[in-house]
Amino acid sequence: MGTGRIVSDPAVMLGKPVVEGTRITVEVILERLAAGESEDQLLEAWPRITREDLRAALSYAADAMKAEVVHPVREVAA
């Protein structure tokens, strides 16, 4: 699993997958995109990463989800 741009090292961010050469985790990229930030905003905030790095993070996350056992989420009545 991975693209070469996303790496995991126990000595960096507790082994969480990061963009190679940075401490920017796939997790934080996903959180910020989910919060509504655009790719351009992320690239401005983190000038060391590229658009290809963002796509690699999304690809890594998609591959990770394929390996997960997903349990249905029960909706809670309002």
Buried (B, 14 or more C-beta within 10 A) or exposed (E): EBBEBBBBEEEBBEEBBBBBEBEBBBBBBBEBBEEEBEEEEBBEEBEEBEEEBBEBBBBBBEEBEEEEEEEEEEEEEE
